[in-house]
Amino acid sequence: MLIPKKKPNKTNWKKAPVAAALSLALLGSLVPFSASAATTAPTADATLTFSGSGITASGAESGYKITGTELTINAAGTYKITGFCNEGSIKVKKETTGVTLVLDDLDLTSSTTAPLSCNKATDVTLYVANTATLTDNEDPANEESADAEVADAFEGAAIKVKSGACLDITGSGTLYVNGNAKNGVKGASEAAVTVDGGTVKIAAANNGLASDGSVTINGGTLDITSQNDGIKAEPDEDDTASAGTVSITGGKVTLNATGDGIQATNAVAISGGTFDITTFGGYTKAKALEQADESAKGIKSDSKVSISGGSYTLNTADDAVHSNGDISITGGTLPFDPETTPSTPTTTCPWPVRKSTWLLATRASRGHGCSWRAALALSWPLMTGSTPPQTWRSARLPSISTAGPGR
């Protein structure tokens, strides 16, 4: 796991979008709001407006508590939240379900906690209307503080989803998430984070969108720049209850990660969507990655990667698709560039392996993933129109099956 070794670059998506050279194109009421990608914001029971000095409320007079610039939601309902505050926070009280937060022209920053926290066992829908920005400016050193109280208070995310909580992000607007202290969005043990719609742009000093439990993307646009992994589901070693899975059925996903693009302990399953993934600066940085001895794979799982659809760009310094268990590819589309791809299968592996083919391993000579021959076999239908062999085996990949990617 790649851990940032330098002080985070505090990128603010709203003020200075990170320029990333991403290349190629490969394979309202008390009743809970439906989180499907609706284009109209639900009607709010109450409107809560942040300012530098406090929070004003209109509409319903219950269901929330205001303490200075700290807002706590303690009952089911739909709450519209707007305004600007450079030291404010929103918390959904433990075990509160049926909550919809409509973020409408909100700009919220905190240097003491996560700007938005979904506490344990909560169930929250986050509807983004127009634009909203959440920025975590905590001091990263607090995580390792000798003062136990300071260390325990460190959240390390702009959006924190605590143990057993569920967060569903949707809407018609754009959500900017700045994880300057550590992560952009972070789910704890057995937490579930889902993106159903809207545009979510994340800049993070560590992981972009991570959950020990599960990450699900069904739609919307997700754009992540991270100094570690882009999308991640990795429970702690002693956590046997969390799923550790990433599931993607649709949406547009752009990742520029220093570490892995998509990474899950137990399973990565992709059935649809458009993906543009760059890791460690792209395939031309392969030698630099070798020296760094870090992981910067495109799509990775310790157990299984299953791809049955989608369109992909994978420009990776490490393996494009990697599993310590099984890889199954039964669908998906990719381009074919004859100028950068050998015309026939070969065991000779150029350095670096060209980026325009669908590869199980971008750098087979490093011993990761399957062999260059197997990688070419997966691309073989693009060159010959024939069906490739159905199974490859290697020491690191017990079984690899494919029905042949689409053209």
C-alpha positions as CSV (number, residue, x, y, z in Angstrom):
1,M,0.0,0.0,0.0
2,L,1.4,3.3,-1.0
3,I,1.5,5.9,1.8
4,P,2.4,9.5,1.0
5,K,5.8,10.3,2.2
6,K,5.7,14.1,1.8
7,K,3.4,16.8,3.1
8,P,0.2,16.7,1.2
9,N,-0.3,19.1,-1.7
10,K,-3.4,20.9,-0.6
11,T,-5.2,21.0,-3.9
12,N,-8.6,22.8,-3.9
13,W,-10.7,21.5,-6.8
14,K,-12.8,24.6,-6.9
15,K,-9.8,27.0,-7.1
16,A,-7.1,25.0,-8.9
17,P,-8.1,21.8,-10.7
18,V,-5.1,19.4,-10.9
19,A,-3.9,19.1,-14.5
20,A,-3.6,15.4,-15.4
21,A,-2.4,14.1,-18.7
22,L,-4.9,11.3,-19.1
23,S,-4.5,9.5,-22.4
24,L,-6.3,7.0,-24.6
25,A,-9.8,5.5,-24.5
26,L,-10.1,1.7,-23.6
27,L,-12.3,-0.9,-22.6
28,G,-38.6,15.8,0.9
29,S,-40.5,14.6,3.7
30,L,-40.0,12.1,6.5
31,V,-40.1,9.4,3.9
32,P,-36.5,8.6,2.8
33,F,-35.7,10.1,-0.6
34,S,-35.0,7.7,-3.5
35,A,-31.4,7.9,-4.4
36,S,-31.7,7.1,-8.1
37,A,-30.1,9.8,-10.2
38,A,-33.0,12.3,-9.9
39,T,-32.6,15.7,-11.6
40,T,-35.0,17.5,-9.3
41,A,-34.0,18.2,-5.7
42,P,-36.5,16.8,-3.1
43,T,-38.5,19.3,-1.1
44,A,-36.8,20.2,2.1
45,D,-38.5,20.1,5.6
46,A,-35.9,22.7,6.8
47,T,-33.3,25.0,5.3
48,L,-30.1,25.5,7.2
49,T,-27.7,28.3,6.1
50,F,-24.1,28.5,7.2
51,S,-22.1,31.7,7.7
52,G,-18.9,32.5,9.3
53,S,-20.6,33.2,12.6
54,G,-23.3,30.6,12.9
55,I,-26.2,28.8,11.2
56,T,-29.7,30.1,10.6
57,A,-32.7,27.9,10.1
58,S,-36.1,28.2,8.5
59,G,-39.0,25.7,8.1
60,A,-39.2,22.8,10.5
61,E,-37.9,23.6,14.0
62,S,-37.0,20.1,15.0
63,G,-34.8,17.3,13.6
64,Y,-31.5,19.1,14.1
65,K,-29.3,20.9,16.6
66,I,-27.2,24.0,16.0
67,T,-24.1,24.7,18.2
68,G,-22.2,27.7,16.7
69,T,-21.2,26.5,13.3
70,E,-21.7,22.8,14.1
71,L,-24.9,21.2,12.7
72,T,-26.2,17.9,14.0
73,I,-29.0,16.1,12.2
74,N,-30.9,13.9,14.8
75,A,-34.1,12.8,13.0
76,A,-35.3,11.5,9.7
77,G,-36.2,14.1,7.1
78,T,-35.0,16.2,4.2
79,Y,-32.7,19.1,5.0
80,K,-31.4,21.7,2.6
81,I,-28.0,23.0,3.5
82,T,-26.5,26.1,2.0
83,G,-24.0,29.0,2.7
84,F,-20.3,29.4,3.3
85,C,-18.2,28.7,6.4
86,N,-14.5,28.2,6.8
87,E,-14.8,26.4,10.2
88,G,-18.1,24.4,10.2
89,S,-19.3,20.8,10.1
90,I,-22.3,18.6,9.6
91,K,-22.9,15.4,11.6
92,V,-25.7,12.9,11.3
93,K,-26.3,11.5,14.8
94,K,-25.6,7.8,15.4
95,E,-28.3,5.4,14.3
96,T,-30.3,8.1,12.5
97,T,-31.8,6.8,9.3
98,G,-34.0,8.2,6.5
99,V,-31.9,11.4,6.2
100,T,-31.6,13.3,3.0
101,L,-29.1,16.2,2.9
102,V,-29.6,18.6,-0.1
103,L,-26.4,20.5,-0.6
104,D,-27.2,23.6,-2.6
105,D,-24.4,26.2,-3.1
106,L,-22.6,25.1,0.1
107,D,-18.9,25.7,0.8
108,L,-17.8,24.2,4.0
109,T,-14.3,23.8,5.5
110,S,-13.1,22.4,8.8
111,S,-9.6,22.2,10.4
112,T,-10.8,20.2,13.4
113,T,-13.0,17.4,12.0
114,A,-14.6,16.1,8.8
115,P,-16.9,18.7,7.2
116,L,-19.5,15.9,6.8
117,S,-19.7,12.9,9.1
118,C,-22.3,10.1,8.9
119,N,-22.0,8.5,12.3
120,K,-22.3,4.8,13.1
121,A,-25.3,2.9,11.7
122,T,-26.8,6.0,9.9
123,D,-28.5,5.9,6.5
124,V,-27.9,9.1,4.5
125,T,-28.7,10.3,1.0
126,L,-26.5,13.2,-0.2
127,Y,-28.3,15.1,-3.0
128,V,-26.0,17.6,-4.7
129,A,-27.9,20.6,-6.2
130,N,-25.9,23.2,-8.1
131,T,-22.4,23.1,-6.5
132,A,-21.1,22.1,-3.1
133,T,-17.5,22.0,-1.7
134,L,-16.4,20.1,1.3
135,T,-12.7,20.6,2.5
136,D,-10.9,18.8,5.2
137,N,-8.0,20.9,6.5
138,E,-7.1,18.9,9.6
139,D,-3.5,18.7,10.5
140,P,-2.2,15.3,9.2
141,A,0.2,15.0,12.2
142,N,-2.8,14.7,14.5
143,E,-3.4,11.1,13.4
144,E,-0.1,10.1,15.1
145,S,-0.3,12.5,18.0
146,A,1.0,11.4,21.4
147,D,-2.1,13.0,22.9
148,A,-4.7,10.2,22.6
149,E,-7.6,12.7,22.6
150,V,-6.1,14.5,19.6
151,A,-5.4,11.3,17.7
152,D,-8.9,9.9,18.4
153,A,-10.5,13.1,17.1
154,F,-8.7,12.9,13.8
155,E,-11.2,12.0,11.0
156,G,-8.9,12.2,8.0
157,A,-11.6,12.7,5.4
158,A,-13.8,15.4,4.0
159,I,-16.7,13.0,4.1
160,K,-16.5,10.3,6.9
161,V,-18.9,7.4,6.9
162,K,-18.5,5.5,10.1
163,S,-19.0,1.9,11.0
164,G,-22.1,0.3,9.6
165,A,-23.3,3.5,8.0
166,C,-24.6,3.9,4.5
167,L,-24.1,7.0,2.3
168,D,-25.6,7.4,-1.2
169,I,-24.4,10.3,-3.3
170,T,-26.7,11.5,-6.1
171,G,-28.1,14.7,-7.6
172,S,-27.9,17.0,-10.6
173,G,-25.0,19.3,-9.5
174,T,-21.2,19.0,-8.8
175,L,-19.7,18.1,-5.5
176,Y,-16.0,19.1,-4.9
177,V,-14.3,17.1,-2.2
178,N,-10.9,18.2,-0.9
179,G,-9.2,15.7,1.4
180,N,-6.2,17.8,2.2
181,A,-5.4,15.9,5.5
182,K,-5.8,12.4,4.1
183,N,-8.7,10.9,2.3
184,G,-11.5,12.4,0.2
185,V,-14.4,10.0,1.2
186,K,-13.7,7.3,3.8
187,G,-16.0,4.6,5.0
188,A,-15.1,2.6,8.1
189,S,-15.8,-1.1,8.9
190,E,-19.0,-2.4,7.2
191,A,-19.7,1.0,5.8
192,A,-21.3,1.2,2.3
193,V,-20.6,4.2,0.0
194,T,-22.6,4.5,-3.2
195,V,-22.5,7.0,-6.1
196,D,-25.7,7.0,-8.1
197,G,-25.6,10.3,-9.9
198,G,-24.3,13.9,-10.1
199,T,-20.6,14.9,-10.6
200,V,-18.2,14.2,-7.8
201,K,-14.6,15.6,-8.1
202,I,-12.2,14.5,-5.4
203,A,-8.6,15.6,-4.7
204,A,-7.0,13.7,-1.9
205,A,-3.6,13.5,-0.1
206,N,-4.1,9.7,0.3
207,N,-7.1,7.7,-1.0
208,G,-9.8,9.3,-3.1
209,L,-12.9,7.2,-2.4
210,A,-12.4,4.4,0.0
211,S,-14.5,2.2,2.3
212,D,-13.5,-0.8,4.4
213,G,-17.0,-2.2,3.6
214,S,-18.1,-1.6,0.0
215,V,-17.9,1.0,-2.8
216,T,-20.7,0.9,-5.4
217,I,-20.9,3.2,-8.5
218,N,-24.1,3.0,-10.5
219,G,-23.9,6.3,-12.4
220,G,-22.8,9.9,-12.5
221,T,-19.4,11.3,-13.2
222,L,-16.5,10.6,-10.8
223,D,-13.2,12.4,-11.2
224,I,-10.5,11.6,-8.7
225,T,-6.9,12.8,-8.3
226,S,-5.1,11.1,-5.4
227,Q,-1.6,10.6,-4.0
228,N,-2.4,7.0,-3.2
229,D,-5.3,4.8,-4.5
230,G,-8.2,6.2,-6.5
231,I,-11.1,3.9,-5.4
232,K,-10.4,1.4,-2.7
233,A,-12.1,-1.2,-0.5
234,E,-9.6,-2.7,1.9
235,P,-10.7,-3.8,5.4
236,D,-8.2,-3.9,8.3
237,E,-6.5,-7.3,8.7
238,D,-8.6,-8.1,11.8
239,D,-11.8,-7.0,10.2
240,T,-13.6,-10.1,9.0
241,A,-17.1,-8.5,8.8
242,S,-16.4,-5.9,6.0
243,A,-17.1,-6.9,2.4
244,G,-14.0,-5.3,0.9
245,T,-15.6,-5.0,-2.5
246,V,-15.9,-2.5,-5.4
247,S,-18.9,-2.8,-7.7
248,I,-19.4,-0.6,-10.8
249,T,-22.4,-0.9,-13.1
250,G,-22.2,2.5,-14.9
251,G,-21.1,6.1,-14.9
252,K,-18.0,7.9,-16.1
253,V,-14.9,7.3,-14.0
254,T,-11.6,9.2,-14.4
255,L,-8.8,8.4,-12.0
256,N,-5.3,9.9,-11.8
257,A,-3.7,8.0,-8.9
258,T,-0.2,7.7,-7.6
259,G,-1.0,4.3,-6.3
260,D,-3.6,1.8,-7.7
261,G,-6.6,3.0,-9.7
262,I,-9.2,0.7,-8.4
263,Q,-8.3,-1.7,-5.6
264,A,-10.3,-4.2,-3.5
265,T,-9.4,-6.9,-1.1
266,N,-12.1,-9.4,-1.9
267,A,-13.6,-8.5,-5.3
268,V,-13.8,-5.9,-8.1
269,A,-16.8,-6.4,-10.3
270,I,-17.4,-4.1,-13.3
271,S,-20.4,-4.6,-15.7
272,G,-20.6,-1.1,-17.3
273,G,-19.2,2.4,-17.3
274,T,-16.5,4.4,-19.0
275,F,-13.1,4.4,-17.4
276,D,-10.0,6.5,-17.9
277,I,-7.3,5.4,-15.4
278,T,-3.8,6.7,-15.1
279,T,-1.4,5.4,-12.3
280,F,1.9,6.8,-11.2
281,G,2.0,9.2,-14.2
282,G,1.4,6.5,-16.8
283,Y,3.3,3.7,-18.6
284,T,6.4,5.8,-19.3
285,K,7.0,5.9,-15.5
286,A,7.5,2.1,-15.3
287,K,11.2,2.2,-14.5
288,A,10.7,4.9,-11.8
289,L,8.0,2.8,-10.2
290,E,10.3,-0.2,-10.3
291,Q,12.8,1.8,-8.2
292,A,10.1,3.0,-5.9
293,D,8.9,-0.6,-5.4
294,E,5.3,0.5,-4.9
295,S,1.9,-0.7,-6.4
296,A,0.3,1.4,-9.2
297,K,-2.0,-1.1,-10.9
298,G,-5.0,-0.1,-12.9
299,I,-7.6,-2.5,-11.6
300,K,-6.6,-4.8,-8.8
301,S,-7.9,-7.3,-6.3
302,D,-6.4,-9.7,-3.9
303,S,-9.1,-12.3,-4.8
304,K,-11.0,-11.7,-8.0
305,V,-11.5,-9.2,-10.8
306,S,-14.6,-9.7,-12.9
307,I,-15.2,-7.5,-16.0
308,S,-18.4,-8.0,-18.1
309,G,-18.7,-4.6,-19.7
310,G,-17.5,-1.1,-19.9
311,S,-15.1,1.0,-22.0
312,Y,-11.6,1.4,-20.8
313,T,-8.5,3.6,-20.9
314,L,-5.7,2.1,-18.8
315,N,-2.4,4.0,-18.8
316,T,-0.6,2.4,-16.0
317,A,3.0,2.2,-14.8
318,D,2.2,-1.2,-13.2
319,D,-0.1,-4.0,-14.2
320,A,-3.2,-2.8,-16.0
321,V,-5.4,-5.6,-14.5
322,H,-4.1,-7.7,-11.6
323,S,-5.4,-10.3,-9.3
324,N,-3.8,-12.6,-6.8
325,G,-6.8,-14.9,-7.4
326,D,-9.0,-15.0,-10.5
327,I,-9.6,-12.7,-13.5
328,S,-12.7,-13.1,-15.6
329,I,-13.2,-10.9,-18.7
330,T,-16.5,-11.6,-20.6
331,G,-17.2,-8.2,-22.1
332,G,-16.0,-4.6,-22.5
333,T,-14.6,-2.6,-25.4
334,L,-11.1,-1.3,-26.1
335,P,-9.2,0.4,-29.0
336,F,-6.5,-1.1,-31.1
337,D,-3.5,0.8,-32.3
338,P,-1.4,-1.2,-34.7
339,E,1.4,1.2,-34.5
340,T,2.1,0.4,-30.8
341,T,1.0,-3.3,-30.7
342,P,3.0,-6.3,-32.0
343,S,1.1,-7.9,-34.9
344,T,1.5,-11.5,-33.6
345,P,1.8,-13.1,-30.2
346,T,5.3,-13.2,-28.8
347,T,7.1,-13.9,-25.6
348,T,9.3,-10.9,-26.1
349,C,8.2,-8.1,-23.8
350,P,9.2,-4.6,-25.0
351,W,10.0,-2.0,-22.2
352,P,7.5,-0.6,-21.4
353,V,4.7,-2.7,-22.8
354,R,2.6,-0.4,-25.0
355,K,-0.5,1.1,-23.5
356,S,-3.0,0.6,-26.3
357,T,-3.9,-3.0,-25.7
358,W,-6.0,-4.7,-23.2
359,L,-3.3,-6.2,-20.9
360,L,-3.5,-8.3,-17.9
361,A,0.0,-7.2,-17.1
362,T,1.6,-4.0,-18.5
363,R,5.0,-5.1,-17.3
364,A,5.3,-8.9,-17.5
365,S,9.0,-8.8,-17.1
366,R,8.5,-7.6,-13.5
367,G,6.7,-10.9,-12.8
368,H,3.3,-9.5,-12.1
369,G,0.1,-10.9,-13.4
370,C,0.1,-13.2,-16.5
371,S,2.8,-13.4,-19.2
372,W,3.1,-11.1,-22.2
373,R,2.0,-14.1,-24.3
374,A,-1.3,-14.3,-22.4
375,A,-1.7,-10.6,-22.4
376,L,-1.4,-10.6,-26.2
377,A,-3.8,-13.5,-26.4
378,L,-6.5,-11.4,-24.8
379,S,-5.8,-8.7,-27.5
380,W,-5.7,-11.3,-30.3
381,P,-9.3,-11.0,-31.4
382,L,-8.7,-7.4,-32.2
383,M,-5.9,-8.3,-34.6
384,T,-7.3,-11.5,-36.2
385,G,-11.0,-11.6,-35.5
386,S,-10.6,-15.0,-34.0
387,T,-11.5,-16.3,-30.5
388,P,-8.7,-16.5,-28.1
389,P,-8.0,-19.4,-25.8
390,Q,-10.4,-19.6,-22.9
391,T,-8.0,-20.1,-20.0
392,W,-4.5,-19.0,-19.0
393,R,-2.6,-19.9,-15.9
394,S,0.4,-18.5,-14.0
395,A,1.9,-18.6,-10.6
396,R,0.2,-15.4,-9.5
397,L,-3.1,-15.9,-11.2
398,P,-4.7,-19.3,-10.5
399,S,-7.2,-18.9,-13.2
400,I,-7.9,-16.4,-15.9
401,S,-11.0,-16.8,-18.1
402,T,-12.3,-14.7,-21.0
403,A,-14.9,-14.8,-23.7
404,G,-12.8,-12.2,-25.6
405,P,-13.2,-8.5,-25.2
406,G,-15.3,-6.6,-27.8
407,R,-13.8,-4.6,-30.6
